[in-house]
Amino acid sequence: MRRNIVHVGSGQLTYEIREIVEVANELAEFGVDITWENIGDPVAKGESIPSWIKEIIADLVSRDNTYGYVATRGVSKTQQFLADCVNQRGGTQITRDDIVFFNGLGDAVAKIFGFLKREARVIGPSPAYSTHSSAEAAHSGYKHLTYELDPKNGWIPDLEDMENKVKYNDAIAGILIINPDNPTGAVYSRDVLEKIVDIARRHRLFVICDEIYSHIVYDDTATVHLSEVIGEVPGMALRGISKEYPWPGGRCGWIEVYNQNSYPMFRQYIQSIVNAKMLEVCSTSLPQHSIPLVMGHPNYKGHLKTRREMFSQRADEAYQALQNIKGISVIKPKGAFYMSVLFDDGALNNLQSLPIEDDRIRRYTEGKVDNVEVDKRFVYYLLAATGICVVPLTGFCCTRKGFRITLLETDDTKRHWTFKTVAESIQGYLDSH
């Protein structure tokens, strides 16, 4: 072609969580029975939607108005409901115009970074959730800038590392937080969040907080929302229904914008995101109509409580299965529905393997593990030998070696088998060389 049509950041668009599916599907053609532990879809792992939620949605489907366009920012009644929820927390107050809907948070993230000036960078956590890290890197054309999450401190952000990177890189315009965190399951205290906001305040940055898992916390942990600590600093929280109802296929997420009217440049930036949404007319209407009816229903608090207890029990199961294995460290998650397993430094090498009886599968796997990160090598062998599909930690914009597993399997027998098999496989792999 006479012109180069490829975006400068195209090479940064990677998503290991989905990319490993291609390898798993190829192994399935060899006859491997795949256990999907790579993606956070509760419905795919067997969770049933409560009948009262289905009844609300079924009723909405029967109404003609749910088939039409809605306002670009969202259904006004739903915007007001969510703004009221924010204001009841007692922190920074917002109006319904500070609520903007998207077709899932993937859509929101694409626009948040896509309409940011290319030279303006947002620093995020490492390990990082791939949607954020890839979008930020793609918008700039460079690798994502990160601060460290400290596994020796429960995967809490290393605030000194964050401060130094912000201080000595004036290209950084914003700080990204994921709380509760994916992939580690960490939940940040008020003190930690206040210190992050203070860094943003002193260096004149904005803050983005992904709060998609805000109502999935356990072990007496509570989520402190960004709105409660942000004060006068500009920022936004990202929310959605995919993990809570759960309704991931509904593709319904929104942002809560804070203090945009206090900062003309930030207000102009938010308006550019809204204008981009305007070109699409609006986001999908039906899920938006459901939010006040579902989240405002008398059963909703009990629904969240039941799920929190369920994931707390599964976190205990996963932690107990893996905690005593030499060569790894695990921190029991306090929120979301993932656990990250970290290999000790030097525990992995390029000679280790797991036994694979089928010669075709063994040869295929040996061909896949050339020139890959050592944790990805383990993940491929685990997949080929057992069918269990997890995600390497290096796939989360991270130099540490490990993997993420979910807490989503609803079949008790299958879940116990999965954790037990992973534990045995780690030991066997580490002992192989």
Disulfide bonds with the S-S distance in Angstrom:
none
